């Protein structure tokens, strides 16, 4: 098949994935309204007398899981307010772990997460506030969402992880890109007029937690996901760059990518893992220009293997 057909295939697959974001993120039933979920939270019984009594689930060193943060989740009155939550016991024999926590915007609603890390005596040792979660627009197979990445070294000072929210976070809103604007941008059409919609912060939502050993990416995700900045006191967090920054590697990255023997396929794998098909396509094009023929065809096969 001619290479131009592969390029067309890749573009089509990227468009298909963006068009399908809603179906990937939305459950069959419409989510409860912000008012209903807040009422359910107010009526929910406090599950536990203390942080030590929270129902902790064992967390593996590497896994991705969709968290149950709905009206059936346990509720507890934390020091900064009541919330539905999920709690985890960090693996004691693991080295430093890298986490990504994302909360998907669905039908104009989103759960604004907070992260609380407890030491082995169940005392708070680290916190990531809800304002550390940054908006990320639709890209690849990932819909519009709030997201934050952070590293934790399990041990006496970091033995447990709790994901929850509070009343202050639920007072906020997040402006996000409309489906019509996403479609127009991807197709290269004129953007529709009018302001973007605003998502309410609710007591429930669709939240995904991904974690892996800190060195699992081999440093490949740094130019894609960004570098670390301090959140609160001792917790590190890195927030995603703007969409344009994702789509355009820096000049330094371009210079390094021109070096002989640069492994584009490893970078493409990292881009796909980050959910950025647009960047993966750009890297495939650059690889072909650098003489690594067959990269576009290889990427097309990768995309076909993960498409729904």
N, C-alpha and C positions, 0 to 999 in steps of 0.2 A: 504494500500500500504506500502511495507517495507520502512524503513527510507532511505536505500541506493538509492531507486528509487527517493525519494524526493531530495536527494543530487544531483543526476544526472539531475533531472528536473531543479533545481536551476541553475546548471552550464550551462545547455542548454539555459535557459532564459537569463542569463547574456551574453552568447556568441551572442545570437540573437540580444540583445539590442545594443551591440557594433557594430555588423555588420550593423545594421540599422541606425547608427548615421548619415551617409551622407544623407539618405532619410529624416531624421527628420529635418535636418538643411538647406538643399539645396532647393531653390524654383525650380519650373519646368523650368523656363528660366535661362540660365547661367547669372551670374552677369556681369555687365559692367566691362570692363578692367580698370585697375588703371589709365591709360592715359585718357580713355574716361570719367571716373567719375571726374577726375581732370579738364578736359576741361569743363565739364558741370558746375562744381562749379565756374570756372573762368567766365563763361558767365551768371551765375545766378544773378538776381538783388538782391540787399540788401533789405530785407523785411522791415527793420525798421530803424528809425533815431537814436534810443537809446535802451538801455537795457529795459527801462520801457515800450517800445512799442512792445516788443516781444510777440508773440501769446502764452500766458500761458494756459495750460490745467489744470483743477482741478485734483489733485492726491488724491486718497482714502488712508486711513491709511493702508490698506492691499490689495495688488493686484500684479499680474504679467502681464506684457504687452510687446509685441514685438514692438519695436520702429520703426517708419518709418524714416529711415535715408538713403534715396535714392535720386535720382535726382529730385524727386517731393517734397522733404522736403523743408521747408523754409531755406533760407541762410541769414547769417548776417556777417558783418565784425567786429569781436570782437577785443579787444585791442591787442591780440596776433595773429590775422590773420582771414581770412574768412573761414567759415565752414557751411555745412548743420547742422541743430541742431533740438532738441526738447526741449521745456521748460515747466515747471510745477509749479503750485502754490501749496505749501505744505499745508496740512490740519491744520488749526489754532487750532482746538480743540483736536488735537492728542498729545500724549506724545512722548517721544523719539522714533524714527523710525530706524530700521535696513534695510539697502539697500544692494542688490547685483546687480552689473552691469556686464553683460557678453557680449562679442563680439565674435561671432562664426567665425572660420576660414573656408572659403568656396572657393574651387578651387584655393588655393594659394593666397587668399586675405583676409584682415581683416581690420576693422575700428578700429583705435587706439583712444579710447575715452578720453575725459577730462571732468571733472565735475566742474561746477561753481555754488556756492551757493550765492544768493543775499539776502541782508537784506530787510526790508520792504520799504526802500527808493530806492531800486534797485541798491544798491552799492555792489560790490563784498565783501563778508565776509569770504568765505572759498573756497579752491581750492583743487582738486585732480588731479595731473598731470598724463599724459598718462603713464609715466614710473612706476607708482604705480600699474598698471594693470599687473598681472603676468600670464605667460602661464600656463595653466592647460591641461594636456593630456586627451584623451578620457577616460571616466569612466561611467559605467552604461548607462543611456540614454543620457548622455551629450557628445557632440563631442569636439574636440580640440578647445580651446578658450582662450581669454584674460579675466581675471576676477579680480574684486576687490570688497570688502565688506567694508561698512563704516556706521557710525551712525550719525544721525542728529536730533537735538532737535528743532522742529519747534517753531518759535517765532519771536520777532522783529529782531534778528540777523540772522535768517534763515527762510526766507519767500518764497523763490523761488529757483528752481533747474533747471540748464541748462546743457544739455549733448551735446557736440560738439567735434571738433578736431581742429588741426591747422597745418600749413605747416611743422613745426619742427617735429611733431608727424608723419606726412605722409612721412618723409624722412627715417623713420626707417623700420625695417623688423623684423619678428619673425620666428625663426626656430621651426618646429613642427614635430611630429611623423607621419611618412607615414602610409597610410592605410595598406600596406603590413606588416609593422613592428607591428602595433597594432594587426593584425590577428595572426601573429606568436607568439607574447607575450602571448596573451590570450589562444592560443592553446598549449602553452608550446613547440613551435618549435624553431629551431635555427633562430636567427634574420637575416634578409637579409643584405648583405653587402652594403656599400655606405652611404653617408651622408644623413641626414634628409632633406626634402625640406624646403624652406624658403618662408614665406608668405609676400607679399607686403602690406604695410599700405596704405589704400586707402581712398578716400573722402566719400565713401558710404560703407554700410555693414549691417550685420544682428546683431542687438543689442537687448538684453532683459533686462528689468528692473524689479526687484522684490523687494517689500518692505513689511514690517510687523511691528507691535509694537515691540519695543526692547526686551521686556520680553516674547514674544510669544513662543520662543523656550525653555524657562525655564532653559537655560544654557546647554542644552544637546548638542548643536552644537559646543561648545568650543573645545572638543578634536578632532572634525572632521575638522572644518574650521580654527582653529588656534586662536590666541589671537590678540589683537589690537596693532598697532604701529602708531606713529603720521605721518600724511601726511601733508606736508607744515606746516601751523601754528597750527590752532585749530581743523582741521578735523582729525578724527580717521579713519584709514583704516586697514583691516586685509587681508592678502594675503593667498591664499591656500598653504598648505604644499606640498612637493613633493609627487609623486604618491606612493612611497614606504612608506612614513610616513603615508599616508592615509590608506594603507593596513595593517599596523602594529601598533596597539594601543601601547602607551607608557607603561613602566613597572608600573608606578603609576596607569594608567587606568586599567591594568590587575589586580592589587591588589584590586582596588575598585570593579571591576567587580566580584571578587570572594566573595564579602561580601554577607551574607545571605539576601535574598529578593531583590537582585539587579534586576531592571526592564529592562531586555534585550529588550523587545518589544518596549519600548519608545526609546531606543538607536537605534534600527533597523529602527524605523519610522524616526528618525532624519537623519540616513544615507541615507535612500531612498529619503528624501526631499532634501538632498545635492547631489543626483544623483550618489551615490557611492554604487552600488549593491555589489561590491566585499567585501566592509567592512560589509555590511548588512549580507552577507552570512557567513562571519567569525564570526560575533556576534551570528548568529543562531547556528553555530556549538558549540560555547562556552556555549551557553545557554543549549543545549542538554547535554553537558558534566557536567554541573552544576546541572543536574536533572530537568530542565525545558522542559520536553518532549512535543512534538507537536510544538515546535518553528519553525522547518524547514518546516513543513506542513503549518503553518500559514503564513510564509514568501512566500512560493510557491503561495498561494492564493493571497497574496498582489501583487506579481509580475504579475500574470495572469490578475489581475484587471486593471493594468496600461499599459500592453503591447499593442502595436498597432495592 
